[in-house]
Amino acid sequence: MAAIPVTEGYAPHGEYRTWYRVTGDLASGKLPLVVAHGGPGCTHDYVDSFKDLAANGRAVIHYDQIGNGRSTHLPEKGGDFWTVAFFLGELDNLLAHLGIAERYALLGQSWGGMLASEHAVRRPQGLKALILANSLAAMDLWVAGAAELRAQLPAEVQDALDRHEAAGTTQDPEYLAASRVFYDRHVCRVTPWPEEVARTFAAVESDPTVYHTMNGPNEFHVVGTMRNWTIVDRLDRIEAPTLVFRGAYDEATPECVQPFIDRIPTVESEVFPNSSHMPHVEEKEACLARVERFLAARD
């Protein structure tokens, strides 16, 4: 079997650079898949497993959004800079740079799904398939779901979270340890975390600019600029056939994804029974097979 080609590069975006990697051949004839990572403020590492779809002859493109990973870091920038519009512009620029803007599929995981849905409601002609993985249609739904999941944590864990949030000491080791209890239940249930997942969390810790600005200190205490975001009333504009999925233990609760299912005109949905927020890690084989089936029907 021939080796799968892998190319890396940078797409210039104004004075900044977006790092990307293409696994597979963009000229294969199959829909190339662009993978938008979550956060906002994570890196491509934890969604790396989608590159395995290239074994089917499909090119898979990962990239680090500006502010993160191997792309340009801008720790001095604030909330007026880190906007949905900025990241939409970066995505458009990457598609043009790779020469695939006329025909591509887009998978967005978590925040990447928010970005992907914002991209899709603009009805770009080249978007032939959309995958919204472990994502949300409105931040108030996410926050309500997180509160419900948080209420199921052990009492002493809830107490530690409440005390440190009230005191503004969300970097205290006790708070971080309590947060990890939530993460091990609802973010990634594989313990210890796989290396690529740990790598993303280490990267956020080393430069939390985007994550802290747009989201907040963690997944369930959302106090950043995205706290009032919603796309619910615009979902009927999406023309691309869409696959929506989540894990049964996901921090993206059923209520978070239901508007996608109710309002996107052409939609399929899936729940992975043994996963939380990362079925591509927790039930990798089943998740990748489901994504490939969906994409193959649109090649």
N, C-alpha and C positions, 0 to 999 in steps of 0.2 A: 504493500500500500504506500502510495506516494506521501511524502511529508506534507502537512498542511502549512502553506506559507503564512508567515506572521510579519507584518510590517508596523513600525512605530514612526510617529512623526509629530509635528506641531502645526496647528492651524493658526496663523496670525489673525488676531481679532483686534483691530485698532493697534494700540500699543502693547497689547497683552498676547499671551500664547495659550492655546488649548492643546494639551497633550492627548493623543489618541493612539489606539492600537487596532489594526485590522487583522483578524484571524480568518484566513480563508481568502478566496479570490472574488473580488468585487465584480468580475466579468463572468461569473459562473452561470448567470441566467436566473438563479434563484433570488428571491427578494433579500437584499442585504438587511440585516437587523442591527439597528442602533440601540444601545442600552444606556439609559439615563439613570445614574445612581441617585440614592436618596440623601437625606440630611434635613434641610439643605446644609451642606458642609461636609458630607462624607467623601469617600473616594471610590474608584471603580473596583477596588480589591474584593470587597465582600460579595459583589455580583459577578465575580470572575467566571463562575462555573458555566455561565451562558455561552462562553467561547466553545464549549464542547459541541454545540450545535453545528459548528463548522465541519464536523465529521460527516455531516449529511450533504456537504457541498455548498453550504450557505455561508456567506461572509458575515462575521459578527464584529461590530465596531463597539469598543469600549472607549470612554473618554473620562478624564477628570475635569469637572467643571472648574472654571476659573475661581481662584481662591483656595483651591484644594489640590492635594496630591502632587502630581508632577506638573501641573499647570501653574500659571503666574499666581503668586500669593500677594495679597494686598491687605496686610493687617491694619493699615491706617484708615481703611475705608469704613464708612458707617452705613446706617440704614437707608440713606437716600441713594446709595450706590447699589446695594445688594437688593435687586428687585426682580420680580418675575420677568419684566420686559428685558432686563439685561441678559438673563439666562436664555430667554427665547431667541434673542439676537445671536447669542453664542451658538446655539443649536443650529439656527439657519445658516450661520457662517460655516459651521463644520460640514453640514450637508453639501453646501456649495463647494467647499474646498475638496471634498472627496469625490465630487462629480456625481452624486447620487440623488440630488434634490428632486429629480423627476420620477424616482421609483425607489421606495424604501419602506421598511416596517420599523416601528418604534416601540420599544418596551421601556416603560418607566416604572421603577420600583420605589414605593413610598413617596417621598417628595418628588422623585423622578416621575411618578405617575401624575402628580399635580402639574408638573411642568409639561408632561406629555399631553395631558388633557387640555391645558391652555394652548398648546401647539395645535392640537386637533380641532378645536372649536373655530380656528381661523380657516379651516378647510383647505389646507395646502394640497395642491393637485397631486403631488408625488407620494403622499401618504396613503399606502395601500392596505395597511393593517396596523392596528393599535393594540397594545397589551398593557393593561393597568394592573400592576402587581402590588398587592398589599398596600393599596393607596387609599385615598379619602377624597370625598367630594366637597367637604366643608370642614373647616377647622373646629367649629363648635361641636360637630358630631364626633370628631376625634377626641376632643377634650372631655366630652360627656362619657364616651366609651372608656377613656383612660381612668376617669374617676370611679366608674363601676369596677374596673379591674383592680384598681388600687384598694378599693374597699374590701376586696377579698384577700388582701395580703395579711400576714400575721400582725396582731395589734401593735407589737413593739416596733415593727418595721414602719407601719403607718405613723406611729408616734414620732419616730426619728425624722421621717420625711416632713411632717407637719411642723415640728419644732425648728428645723433648719431653714425651711422655706420662709417661715415667719420672721426668723432672725436674719435672713439674707446670707446664710452661711452654707450655700449649696456646693461649696468645694470641700467642706469638712469631710474627713475620712468616714465618719459615721453615716453621713448622708449618702456618700458614694456607695458605701456597702449596702445600705438600704435600697438604693436605686438598682443595684445589681440583682437583688432578689426579683424585682419586677422584670428586669431584662431577661433573666434566666427562665422566666415563665412565658413571656410574651414577645420577646425580640428574637432570641435564638435559643432553642431548647437542647442543642447539642453542647454537652459539657465534657471537657473544657472546650471553649470556643475554637473552631478550626482556625488555622493560622491566617487565612485570608480575612476572616472576620475580625480577629484580634488586630490585624494590621490596619484595618480601617479605623477602628476605635482609637488606636494609638495615634493615627494621623490627625484625627479630630482633636485629641488631647493636646497635640503639639501645636496646632493652630486652629483654635475654635472660633475664629473671627466670624465666619459665615453662619455657623450653627448657632452661636450665642446671639447673633444679631437678628436672624430671621426666625429662629425657633425658640431658644431658651436654653437653660442649663441641662435639660434632659428631655426624654420622649414624652413625659406626662406633665411637665410644668412648663406650659407654653405661654411665654410672656414676650415673645419677639414680634417683629414687624408683620409676620404672617398670621397672627392670632385671629384676625377677623376674615381670613380668606375663604371664599366660596366660589364654586363653579356650577352649583346645582342648576341655576336658572339658564345656563348656557349650554347644557349638555345635549340638548336636542339639535344643536348645530353640527354635531360630529357626524361626518359622512362615512368615515372609514369603518369597516367591520372591526369589532372590538372584542377582545377576550379580557374578562375581569376575574382575578383570582385572589384568594387570601388563605391563611391557615386557620384551622379550627380554634387555635389558642392565640390568634393574632391580636396585637394591640390595635390593628385596623379591624374594628368590630363589625358585625354584620350591618349595623346602621351606617357606618362610614361608607360602605361600598354600595348600599342599596340604591341610592340615586343614580349611579352609573347604570345599574341593571334596569331601573325603571324608565330612564330618560334617554339613553343612547339608542338610536333607532335599530341598529343591527348589532346585537350583543350576545355573547355566550358567557357563562360564569362557571367557576369551579371552586370548591373548597377542599384543601388538602388536610386529611383528618389527623395527621400526626405532626403538624407544623404550627409554628407561630408566625413570626414576621418574615421568615426566610425559607420558604419551601424549596427554593433553588439550592439550599444547603441541607435542610432538614429531611426533605424527600426528593433529593436531586433527580433521581432517575425518572420518577413519575412526573415531576414538574417539567423537566426538559422535554419529555415525550409529549406532554400536553401542549406545550408551546410549539413544538415542531409540527404536530398535527394541525394546529390552527394555521400556522404559516404556510404549510405545504398546500393547504386548500386554497391559498391565495397566490401561489407562485405563477 
